[in-house]
Amino acid sequence: MITVRELAQIFKRDGFAKLAEPMAAHTSFRMGGPADLYVLPANADEAAGALRVCARESVPAFLLGGGTNILVSDSGIRGVVVDMSRLTGIRADGTLVAAQAGTPVSEVAEFALAHGFSGLEFAFALPGSMGGAVWMNARCYGAECSDVLEYVDCLGPDLQVRRYLMNRADWSYKRSPFQDGRHVILEAGLRLAPGERSAMEKLMRSHRSDREGKGHFLHPCAGSIFKNNRAFGAPTGQLIDSLGLNGTRIGGAQVAPFHGNIFINTGNARAADMRALIELVEREVRTRLGLELEREVILVGDWD
Ligand SMILES: Cc1cc2nc3c(=O)[nH]c(=O)nc-3n(C[C@H](O)[C@H](O)[C@H](O)COP(=O)(O)OP(=O)(O)OC[C@H]3O[C@@H](n4cnc5c(N)ncnc54)[C@H](O)[C@@H]3O)c2cc1C
């Protein structure tokens, strides 16, 4: 089997690979050990080329968007991390807005505003990339990514480009058909509608202020740790708060004193602390409320 160093030599010819790149630099949690090999393709062809080499050499590859919904282990990620953040670009064809996967989703919302297209206001100030938002079917303020998706261009399991056409049956709360891990999202086509710019702008500003008021940007975090579940009768953050768990700490990881479903890195947290804290809250909610929380944050890498 090929070694990571040998693999790095193949990629080094293109000059875009780094050995032992700390993932803490690429996640909103600011935690996570090294990726064996980290590559930063400039375009879809380079991304496909890197993934083809990984497939040929049977080396696992992890696709990194904005790194805003993942918890990477302290020992890092074995194999190759393909960072999609340079695949950026937005264009409009009538009210169809096409955004490349690495484009920050909030920038796509600003582009839509500048063109007077409504439908993406919810995504303004939402951290992460367009690709990550599609993968997660990101949702907030009563709307979700799938509400406006018309198509997704992706690499299929054979690493050939194909177009997925929106089919509502494939989507639900925080679920997308791309979560099977067999596709690489390259571009999202979003069908928007003419809107009234000042009203849109007002709404977008109010979303940003709401996030600021809720402390989203005060500390390194990954947004909500757990999904909400209507059947539980209250948002997950309220349930956790009701058990007096806000402020609970393990090492440098803490349940935010101001929000039960946001866990923060107070500065020197290890990913193991964060995982232990997640498991503690899961246990408490299970034993005291009889409810099984579902994680929204994704644990990535080499965990014991
Ligand atoms: C302060 C804060 C607030 C947040 N608020 C919300 C919120 O209101 N609503 C919400 O839904 N989320 C929220 N989140 C979580 C996060 O912003 C979203 O889930 C976001 O859509 C993740 O995108 P990303 O690019 O960071 O994905 P990443 O975290 O990088 O990746 C998430 C998953 O998507 C996969 N992926 C990423 N890009 C691709 C691609 N191009 N092709 C295939 N797979 C890919 C990754 O492999 C991984 O499995 C918040 C996060 C933070 C830090």
The ligand as a Gaussian input file, in Angstrom:
#p B3LYP/6-31G(d) Opt

LIG

0 1
 C      -21.953000      29.929000      14.726000
 C      -22.609000      28.841000      13.913000
 C      -23.964000      28.897000      13.671000
 C      -24.590000      27.889000      12.898000
 N      -25.923000      27.984000      12.645000
 C      -26.523000      27.051000      11.866000
 C      -27.914000      27.157000      11.532000
 O      -28.597000      28.093000      11.923000
 N      -28.451000      26.196000      10.748000
 C      -27.715000      25.140000      10.257000
 O      -28.254000      24.298000       9.532000
 N      -26.408000      25.020000      10.560000
 C      -25.786000      25.947000      11.344000
 N      -24.462000      25.827000      11.636000
 C      -23.716000      24.650000      11.172000
 C      -23.038000      24.881000       9.810000
 O      -22.846000      26.232000       9.561000
 C      -23.848000      24.305000       8.668000
 O      -24.170000      22.964000       8.908000
 C      -23.093000      24.423000       7.342000
 O      -24.000000      24.200000       6.285000
 C      -21.917000      23.465000       7.208000
 O      -21.188000      23.829000       6.042000
 P      -19.611000      23.668000       5.948000
 O      -19.214000      24.118000       4.596000
 O      -18.925000      24.307000       7.078000
 O      -19.484000      22.090000       6.043000
 P      -18.363000      21.231000       6.798000
 O      -18.543000      21.402000       8.279000
 O      -17.029000      21.492000       6.237000
 O      -18.806000      19.766000       6.366000
 C      -20.038000      19.219000       6.779000
 C      -20.269000      17.928000       5.963000
 O      -20.477000      18.272000       4.601000
 C      -19.559000      17.563000       3.765000
 N      -19.205000      18.439000       2.647000
 C      -18.809000      19.729000       2.705000
 N      -18.605000      20.218000       1.467000
 C      -18.870000      19.191000       0.606000
 C      -18.839000      19.065000      -0.811000
 N      -18.492000      20.083000      -1.612000
 N      -19.180000      17.869000      -1.356000
 C      -19.555000      16.827000      -0.554000
 N      -19.586000      16.883000       0.781000
 C      -19.260000      18.052000       1.363000
 C      -18.366000      17.270000       4.670000
 O      -17.611000      16.155000       4.185000
 C      -19.056000      16.988000       5.990000
 O      -19.497000      15.656000       6.036000
 C      -23.818000      26.820000      12.393000
 C      -22.425000      26.778000      12.645000
 C      -21.832000      27.785000      13.390000
 C      -20.340000      27.734000      13.628000

